Amino acid sequence: MRWTEIEVSTGSRDQLVDVTGAVADEVRKSGVENGICHVYVPHTTAGVTINENADPDVARDILAGLARLVPAQGDYRHDEGNSDAHIKASLVGFSAMVPVIDGRLALGTWQGVYLCEFDGPRRRRMLLGLTGAKQEGPTPS
């Protein structure tokens, strides 16, 4: 498996950042034609998800729904004041897997890959693990 890293800067405490293009670029650079792209976020207050990327209101609705489920202020004991961010990240998850078919992410028509920021603004790392068959070179004659 080939691992690569991308960095994402976030601009607010809670934000969904569409990273589909950056992930697709790394898949293209890898040369993997058919395989899997593992997307992992090595942070405890950020996550990764796949969801609709055609309507920005979907990202807003996801953040609003999570805020209702896990309010910023609550009966939390964690001293840093970001317990809600830890809970939201745990609910969303820290990884996603996307098939790679014919050298492209096999996402649905309306799908995109998002870094989910719950304790920003920050600079976040995303690790991409690419595995699969690479395109064969030209056959010698």
C-alpha positions in Angstrom: 0.0 0.0 0.0 1.2 3.5 -0.9 0.5 6.2 1.7 0.5 9.9 1.0 -0.5 12.9 3.0 -2.5 16.0 2.3 -2.9 19.0 4.5 -6.1 20.9 4.9 -6.6 24.3 6.6 -9.9 25.0 8.2 -11.4 28.4 8.8 -13.9 27.9 11.6 -14.6 25.8 14.6 -17.2 23.6 12.8 -16.8 23.1 9.1 -17.1 20.5 6.3 -14.3 21.0 3.8 -14.7 19.3 0.4 -11.4 17.5 -0.3 -12.7 15.4 -3.2 -10.4 17.2 -5.7 -7.3 16.8 -3.6 -8.0 13.1 -3.0 -8.7 12.5 -6.7 -5.4 14.2 -7.6 -3.5 11.8 -5.3 -5.3 8.8 -6.9 -4.3 10.1 -10.3 -0.7 10.6 -9.3 -0.5 7.1 -7.8 -1.2 5.4 -11.0 -3.7 3.0 -9.4 -6.2 2.0 -12.0 -8.4 -0.4 -9.9 -8.3 -0.7 -6.2 -9.1 1.2 -3.0 -8.4 4.6 -1.6 -8.4 4.6 2.3 -8.9 8.1 3.7 -7.9 8.5 7.3 -7.8 11.5 9.6 -5.3 11.1 12.5 -7.0 13.6 14.8 -9.4 13.2 17.7 -11.5 16.3 17.0 -11.9 15.9 13.2 -13.4 13.2 11.0 -14.0 12.3 7.4 -17.3 11.5 5.7 -18.7 11.0 2.2 -21.9 12.9 1.4 -23.6 15.1 -1.1 -21.4 17.8 -2.6 -23.9 19.4 -5.0 -25.8 21.5 -2.5 -23.8 23.3 0.1 -26.9 23.4 2.4 -26.3 19.7 3.0 -23.0 20.4 4.8 -24.7 23.2 6.7 -27.5 20.8 7.7 -25.1 18.1 8.8 -23.3 20.6 11.1 -26.5 22.0 12.4 -27.8 18.5 13.2 -24.7 17.5 15.0 -24.8 20.7 17.0 -28.3 19.8 18.1 -27.3 16.3 19.0 -24.0 17.3 20.7 -24.2 20.9 22.0 -20.9 22.8 22.6 -21.8 23.4 26.2 -22.9 20.5 28.4 -22.1 18.5 31.4 -18.6 17.6 30.1 -15.6 17.0 32.3 -12.8 17.3 29.7 -10.8 20.4 30.7 -10.0 21.6 27.2 -13.6 22.7 26.5 -13.8 20.7 23.3 -15.7 17.6 24.4 -18.4 18.2 21.9 -15.7 18.0 19.1 -14.5 14.7 20.4 -18.0 13.3 20.4 -18.9 14.6 17.0 -15.7 13.2 15.5 -16.4 9.8 17.1 -20.0 9.9 15.6 -18.8 10.8 12.1 -15.7 8.5 12.2 -12.1 8.9 11.3 -11.9 7.0 8.0 -13.6 6.3 4.7 -13.0 3.9 1.9 -13.6 4.7 -1.7 -13.2 2.2 -4.6 -10.9 3.3 -7.4 -12.2 2.1 -10.9 -10.4 3.0 -14.1 -8.1 5.4 -12.3 -10.9 7.5 -10.7 -12.7 7.6 -7.4 -15.9 5.6 -7.8 -18.1 8.1 -6.0 -21.8 8.5 -6.8 -23.0 11.4 -8.9 -23.6 13.7 -6.0 -21.0 12.4 -3.6 -17.9 14.1 -2.3 -15.2 13.4 0.4 -15.2 15.8 3.3 -12.9 16.6 6.1 -15.1 17.3 9.1 -13.7 20.0 11.4 -15.1 20.2 14.9 -12.4 22.1 16.8 -10.9 24.6 14.4 -9.6 26.6 12.8 -6.6 24.3 12.4 -4.3 22.7 9.9 -5.3 19.1 9.6 -3.6 16.1 8.0 -5.3 13.4 6.0 -3.6 10.2 5.2 -4.5 8.4 1.9 -3.7 4.7 1.5 -3.8 3.6 -2.1 -3.7 0.0 -3.0 -4.6 -1.9 -6.2 -3.5 -2.6 -9.7 -1.5 0.0 -11.6 -1.8 0.6 -15.3 0.5 -1.6 -17.2 3.1 0.0 -19.4 3.3 -0.5 -23.2 4.0 -4.1 -24.2 7.5 -4.5 -25.8 7.3 -5.7 -29.4 
